[in-house]
Amino acid sequence: VSFRGSSGLPKTIQSGRFDACLELLKRKYTNRGTTASSLSNNVRLEAIRRRYWSANQKLESIAELTIDKFMEVSTALLKSFAIECFYHGNITSEDAKQAKDL
């Protein structure tokens, strides 16, 4: 799925999928820490990690998430790294050049 130069979600993502995934993530963060083992796990991770965001902090950060904001962050993240590939075998140079645009 390519996010390059796109003003919205790629056409391959069905309408409503973003909202459904966001709702599931919000439920997950809301229910996190409701059991003793989950709470103790959160406390342990907070103690040993330099930077740790609690489920409540994550929930607050996605509370007003929109597709436009998601696309903005996704584009910035994808620009921050690169992947190098070595194609070999039964592939033409045109196919290799086309694959770089995926």
Disulfide bonds with the S-S distance in Angstrom:
none
